[in-house]
Amino acid sequence: MTSTDTPTTGTPSADTPSADTPEHLDSPAPAAATDTPHPPAPDGAPVMLALHQTALGGPEVLRLTELPRPAPGPGEILVAVHAAGLNPTDFKHRALSIFLPPPPLTLGWDVSGTVVETGFGVTLFQPGDEVFGMLPYPYGAGSHAEYVAGPARAFAAKPAGIDHVQAAALPLAALTAWQALVETADLRAGQRVLIHAAAGGVGHLAVQLAKERGAHVTGTASAPKHDFLRGLGADACVDHRSEDFTDTEERYDVVLDALGGETATRSVSVLRPGGVLVSLLPGAEDTRAAAEQAQVRAVTLLVEHDHAGMRAIAELVERGRLRAHVSGTFPLAEGARAHIQGEMGRTTGKLVITVR
């Protein structure tokens, strides 16, 4: 589940304010209320604050709650969270029981922070190291808190040239784009790729990755975002509000679809025979049949945590070839406001929750 440019189908978008929105948004919205500890920590045990929920529902179910601080198990590290990215899957799981069991739960998969403690057998990191990564999706959620424990190999060293806010915006969206374009589609130099919702969380990183691979990139987005996409390297832009992306003689080697539904099915028609459609949400029932008839490959991708992938992303960041656009930041106590902003469906790039 990933970002989209408009909430037309499937998962609500994380594409919210315009690209020139300041990094701290001051629009009115409720901050998270503070609960008493749930569940209670044993006397003397360390505690933390987390954006927690005990019921499914709207942003109002998110409450700043005192919880027991986790301890790292074998192969895990405990991270003091500095910042945590927000993704459409957070909105979806807050409201609906999809992959995760029913509440109580703390959401969040993106994280950037400092290692506090290492569990048995960890050799990659030591306390004091700055790391960023994606907790195992979907069952490893919990980064919207002051501390989180996760597998050491879900993380990589944070690139020195970016801060924790930038780093926290990358993992889930960048890994999704990497696994879709590089590992699934094997995108190569000279190929042509169509990226739907190209100004969204996954989309704007996918544009950069595709250009790094030497591909010709077309992105769909509303017209006001076209200059933003061209600044990322997009070769062509399609206004999804006024243009039909299928009304073209262009044929693509790869389509990355973050919208699902009928968009996936219609995307089959713009692929050349042997091309690849990578969807991040389920397509319509006839998508696979249309793909078989057109002699193209159609797959649905669910992002996985990956140490090697995170290291590849970090290397691109360090070389100046990949950067997350952060449209807004919200303190942990205002996580409900971040969800409200995200569900408006107009974000360019990513929203981030700041903790330290």
C-alpha positions as CSV (number, residue, x, y, z in Angstrom):
1,M,0.0,0.0,0.0
2,T,1.5,3.2,-1.1
3,S,1.0,6.9,-2.1
4,T,-1.3,8.0,-4.8
5,D,-1.8,11.4,-6.5
6,T,-5.6,11.4,-6.1
7,P,-7.8,9.2,-3.9
8,T,-9.7,7.9,-6.9
9,T,-9.5,4.2,-6.1
10,G,-8.0,1.8,-3.6
11,T,-6.1,3.0,-0.6
12,P,-6.4,6.6,0.5
13,S,-3.6,8.8,-0.8
14,A,-0.7,10.2,1.1
15,D,-0.4,12.9,-1.6
16,T,-1.6,15.9,0.3
17,P,-0.4,19.5,0.4
18,S,1.3,21.2,-2.6
19,A,5.0,21.1,-3.1
20,D,5.5,24.6,-1.7
21,T,3.8,23.8,1.6
22,P,6.1,24.7,4.5
23,E,7.6,21.8,6.5
24,H,5.5,22.5,9.6
25,L,1.8,22.8,8.7
26,D,-0.3,25.0,10.9
27,S,-3.8,24.2,9.7
28,P,-6.2,23.5,12.7
29,A,-6.8,19.9,13.6
30,P,-7.0,17.9,16.8
31,A,-3.9,16.8,18.6
32,A,-3.8,13.4,20.1
33,A,-5.2,13.1,23.6
34,T,-3.1,11.6,26.3
35,D,-4.2,8.3,27.9
36,T,-3.1,6.7,31.1
37,P,-0.7,3.7,30.5
38,H,-2.2,0.9,28.5
39,P,-1.1,-1.8,29.1
40,P,0.5,-0.8,32.4
41,A,4.3,-1.2,32.8
42,P,5.6,-3.1,35.8
43,D,6.9,-0.8,38.6
44,G,10.2,0.6,37.7
45,A,10.1,-0.6,34.1
46,P,11.0,2.0,31.4
47,V,8.1,3.6,29.5
48,M,7.6,5.7,26.4
49,L,4.9,7.7,24.7
50,A,3.3,6.3,21.5
51,L,0.6,7.3,19.1
52,H,-1.7,4.4,20.1
53,Q,-5.2,3.3,19.3
54,T,-7.6,0.9,21.1
55,A,-10.3,1.0,18.4
56,L,-10.6,1.2,14.6
57,G,-11.9,4.5,13.2
58,G,-11.0,8.0,12.2
59,P,-8.0,10.1,13.3
60,E,-9.7,10.7,16.6
61,V,-8.9,7.2,17.8
62,L,-5.2,8.0,17.9
63,R,-4.1,8.9,21.4
64,L,-0.8,9.8,22.9
65,T,-0.4,6.9,25.3
66,E,2.2,5.8,27.9
67,L,3.3,2.3,27.1
68,P,6.1,-0.1,28.2
69,R,9.3,0.6,26.3
70,P,10.1,-2.4,24.1
71,A,13.3,-4.5,24.6
72,P,15.3,-5.9,21.7
73,G,15.1,-9.6,21.2
74,P,17.7,-11.8,19.5
75,G,18.8,-10.2,16.2
76,E,17.0,-7.0,17.0
77,I,18.0,-3.4,17.9
78,L,16.2,-0.9,20.0
79,V,16.0,2.5,18.3
80,A,15.3,5.9,19.9
81,V,13.0,7.3,17.2
82,H,13.8,10.8,15.9
83,A,11.3,10.8,13.0
84,A,8.9,8.4,11.4
85,G,7.3,8.6,8.0
86,L,3.6,8.5,7.4
87,N,2.1,6.4,4.5
88,P,-1.4,5.7,3.2
89,T,-1.2,2.2,4.7
90,D,-1.2,3.9,8.1
91,F,-4.5,5.6,7.3
92,K,-6.0,2.3,6.0
93,H,-4.9,0.2,9.0
94,R,-6.0,2.9,11.5
95,A,-9.5,2.6,10.0
96,L,-9.8,-1.0,8.9
97,S,-8.6,-4.4,10.0
98,I,-6.6,-5.5,6.9
99,F,-3.3,-7.3,7.6
100,L,-2.9,-6.5,11.3
101,P,-5.0,-7.9,14.1
102,P,-7.6,-5.6,15.7
103,P,-6.4,-2.9,18.2
104,P,-4.8,-2.1,20.5
105,L,-1.9,-1.2,18.2
106,T,0.7,1.4,17.3
107,L,1.2,2.1,13.7
108,G,4.2,3.2,11.6
109,W,6.7,1.3,9.5
110,D,9.2,4.1,8.5
111,V,11.8,5.0,11.1
112,S,15.0,7.0,11.5
113,G,16.8,7.2,14.8
114,T,19.7,6.2,17.1
115,V,20.5,2.7,18.3
116,V,20.0,2.5,22.1
117,E,20.5,-1.2,22.6
118,T,21.3,-4.4,20.6
119,G,19.9,-7.8,21.1
120,F,21.8,-11.1,21.2
121,G,23.7,-11.8,18.0
122,V,23.6,-8.4,16.4
123,T,26.8,-7.5,14.7
124,L,25.8,-4.7,12.2
125,F,25.2,-1.9,14.7
126,Q,26.1,-0.7,18.2
127,P,24.6,1.8,20.6
128,G,25.0,5.4,19.2
129,D,24.7,4.4,15.5
130,E,22.3,6.4,13.5
131,V,20.0,4.2,11.4
132,F,17.0,4.3,9.1
133,G,14.8,1.5,7.9
134,M,11.4,-0.1,7.4
135,L,10.0,-2.4,10.0
136,P,8.8,-5.7,8.6
137,Y,5.6,-5.1,6.7
138,P,2.9,-5.6,7.6
139,Y,3.3,-7.2,11.1
140,G,6.2,-5.1,12.4
141,A,4.4,-1.8,12.8
142,G,5.2,0.5,15.8
143,S,7.5,3.3,14.8
144,H,5.0,6.1,15.8
145,A,6.5,6.1,19.2
146,E,9.5,7.3,21.2
147,Y,11.2,3.9,20.9
148,V,10.8,0.9,18.6
149,A,12.5,-2.6,18.4
150,G,13.0,-4.3,15.1
151,P,15.3,-6.7,13.2
152,A,18.7,-5.3,12.8
153,R,18.6,-6.2,9.1
154,A,15.6,-4.1,8.5
155,F,17.9,-1.1,9.0
156,A,20.9,0.5,7.3
157,A,23.2,3.3,8.4
158,K,21.5,6.7,7.9
159,P,23.2,8.7,5.2
160,A,25.3,11.4,6.8
161,G,24.2,14.1,4.4
162,I,20.5,14.1,5.4
163,D,18.7,14.7,8.6
164,H,16.3,12.3,10.4
165,V,13.2,13.8,8.8
166,Q,14.6,13.2,5.3
167,A,15.7,9.7,6.2
168,A,12.4,8.8,7.8
169,A,10.5,9.8,4.6
170,L,12.4,7.2,2.5
171,P,12.2,3.6,3.6
172,L,8.7,2.2,2.8
173,A,8.2,4.4,-0.3
174,A,11.8,4.0,-1.6
175,L,11.8,0.2,-1.0
176,T,8.5,-0.1,-2.8
177,A,9.8,1.8,-5.8
178,W,13.1,-0.1,-5.8
179,Q,11.4,-3.5,-5.5
180,A,8.9,-2.6,-8.2
181,L,11.2,-1.1,-10.9
182,V,14.6,-2.7,-10.2
183,E,13.9,-6.1,-8.8
184,T,10.5,-6.9,-10.3
185,A,10.5,-5.1,-13.7
186,D,14.3,-5.2,-14.2
187,L,14.0,-1.7,-15.6
188,R,17.0,-0.9,-17.9
189,A,18.6,2.0,-19.7
190,G,16.6,3.1,-22.8
191,Q,13.3,1.6,-21.7
192,R,10.2,3.6,-21.3
193,V,8.2,3.7,-18.1
194,L,4.8,5.1,-17.1
195,I,4.5,6.0,-13.4
196,H,1.0,6.7,-12.1
197,A,0.6,9.1,-9.2
198,A,4.1,10.2,-9.9
199,A,4.1,13.1,-7.4
200,G,3.1,10.9,-4.5
201,G,5.3,9.2,-1.9
202,V,6.3,6.2,-4.0
203,G,5.8,8.0,-7.3
204,H,8.3,10.8,-6.8
205,L,11.0,8.4,-5.7
206,A,10.2,6.0,-8.5
207,V,10.7,8.9,-11.0
208,Q,14.2,9.5,-9.6
209,L,15.1,5.7,-9.6
210,A,13.9,5.3,-13.1
211,K,16.0,8.2,-14.3
212,E,19.0,6.8,-12.4
213,R,18.4,3.5,-14.4
214,G,18.5,5.5,-17.7
215,A,14.8,5.1,-18.5
216,H,12.5,7.5,-20.3
217,V,9.9,8.5,-17.7
218,T,6.3,9.6,-18.1
219,G,4.4,10.5,-15.0
220,T,0.7,11.1,-14.3
221,A,-0.2,13.9,-11.9
222,S,-2.4,17.0,-11.7
223,A,-1.1,19.9,-13.9
224,P,0.2,22.0,-11.0
225,K,2.6,19.2,-10.1
226,H,4.2,18.9,-13.5
227,D,7.0,21.4,-12.8
228,F,7.8,19.4,-9.7
229,L,8.0,16.2,-11.7
230,R,10.2,17.8,-14.4
231,G,12.5,18.9,-11.7
232,L,12.9,15.3,-10.6
233,G,13.8,14.4,-14.2
234,A,10.5,13.3,-15.7
235,D,10.6,13.4,-19.5
236,A,6.8,13.8,-20.0
237,C,3.8,14.5,-17.8
238,V,0.1,13.6,-18.2
239,D,-2.6,15.6,-16.4
240,H,-4.8,12.8,-15.0
241,R,-7.6,15.4,-14.5
242,S,-7.9,16.4,-18.2
243,E,-6.0,13.8,-20.2
244,D,-6.6,10.1,-20.8
245,F,-3.2,8.4,-20.4
246,T,-4.4,5.6,-22.8
247,D,-5.0,8.2,-25.6
248,T,-1.5,7.9,-27.0
249,E,0.6,5.9,-29.5
250,E,3.3,5.6,-26.8
251,R,4.0,2.0,-25.7
252,Y,5.8,1.4,-22.4
253,D,8.1,-1.3,-21.2
254,V,7.0,-0.9,-17.6
255,V,4.0,0.7,-15.9
256,L,4.1,1.3,-12.1
257,D,0.5,1.7,-10.9
258,A,-0.2,3.0,-7.3
259,L,-3.9,3.4,-7.9
260,G,-5.2,-0.1,-8.7
261,G,-8.7,-0.9,-9.8
262,E,-9.6,0.1,-13.4
263,T,-6.4,2.1,-13.7
264,A,-4.4,-1.2,-13.6
265,T,-6.6,-2.8,-16.3
266,R,-6.5,0.3,-18.6
267,S,-2.7,0.4,-18.2
268,V,-2.4,-3.0,-19.9
269,S,-3.3,-1.3,-23.2
270,V,-0.3,1.1,-23.2
271,L,2.3,-1.7,-22.6
272,R,4.2,-3.3,-25.4
273,P,4.1,-7.1,-25.7
274,G,6.4,-8.5,-23.1
275,G,6.0,-5.4,-20.9
276,V,5.4,-5.4,-17.2
277,L,2.6,-3.9,-15.1
278,V,3.5,-3.6,-11.4
279,S,0.5,-2.7,-9.3
280,L,0.7,-1.7,-5.7
281,L,-3.0,-2.3,-5.1
282,P,-5.3,-5.0,-6.5
283,G,-6.5,-4.3,-10.0
284,A,-10.0,-5.0,-11.3
285,E,-11.0,-8.6,-11.8
286,D,-10.3,-8.5,-15.5
287,T,-6.8,-7.1,-15.2
288,R,-5.0,-10.4,-15.4
289,A,-7.2,-11.6,-18.3
290,A,-6.4,-8.4,-20.2
291,A,-2.7,-8.9,-19.5
292,E,-2.7,-12.4,-20.8
293,Q,-4.5,-11.4,-23.9
294,A,-2.0,-8.5,-24.5
295,Q,1.0,-10.8,-23.7
296,V,2.2,-8.7,-20.9
297,R,3.1,-9.6,-17.3
298,A,0.8,-8.2,-14.5
299,V,1.8,-8.5,-10.9
300,T,0.9,-7.0,-7.5
301,L,3.7,-6.0,-5.2
302,L,3.7,-6.0,-1.4
303,V,6.8,-4.3,-0.1
304,E,9.2,-6.3,2.1
305,H,11.9,-5.1,4.5
306,D,15.3,-5.6,3.1
307,H,18.8,-4.7,4.4
308,A,20.4,-4.8,0.9
309,G,17.7,-2.6,-0.5
310,M,18.1,-0.1,2.2
311,R,21.9,0.0,1.6
312,A,21.3,0.6,-2.1
313,I,18.9,3.4,-1.3
314,A,21.4,4.9,1.1
315,E,24.1,4.8,-1.5
316,L,21.8,6.6,-4.0
317,V,21.1,9.3,-1.4
318,E,24.8,9.7,-0.6
319,R,25.5,10.2,-4.4
320,G,22.8,12.8,-4.6
321,R,20.7,10.7,-6.9
322,L,17.7,10.2,-4.6
323,R,15.9,12.6,-2.2
324,A,12.5,12.5,-0.5
325,H,10.4,15.6,-0.8
326,V,8.8,16.3,2.6
327,S,5.7,18.4,2.4
328,G,5.0,18.6,6.1
329,T,6.1,17.6,9.6
330,F,4.0,17.0,12.7
331,P,5.1,16.3,16.3
332,L,4.1,13.0,17.7
333,A,1.4,14.6,19.9
334,E,-0.2,15.9,16.7
335,G,-0.3,12.6,14.9
336,A,-4.1,12.8,14.5
337,R,-3.6,16.1,12.6
338,A,-1.1,14.4,10.3
339,H,-3.6,11.7,9.5
340,I,-6.2,14.3,8.7
341,Q,-3.8,16.1,6.4
342,G,-2.7,12.9,4.7
343,E,-6.2,11.7,4.0
344,M,-7.0,14.8,2.0
345,G,-5.2,13.2,-0.9
346,R,-3.1,16.1,-2.2
347,T,0.3,15.5,-0.7
348,T,3.4,16.0,-2.9
349,G,5.9,13.5,-1.6
350,K,5.7,12.6,2.1
351,L,4.5,13.6,5.5
352,V,6.7,12.9,8.5
353,I,6.1,12.6,12.3
354,T,8.8,14.1,14.4
355,V,9.7,12.6,17.8
356,R,13.0,14.0,18.9
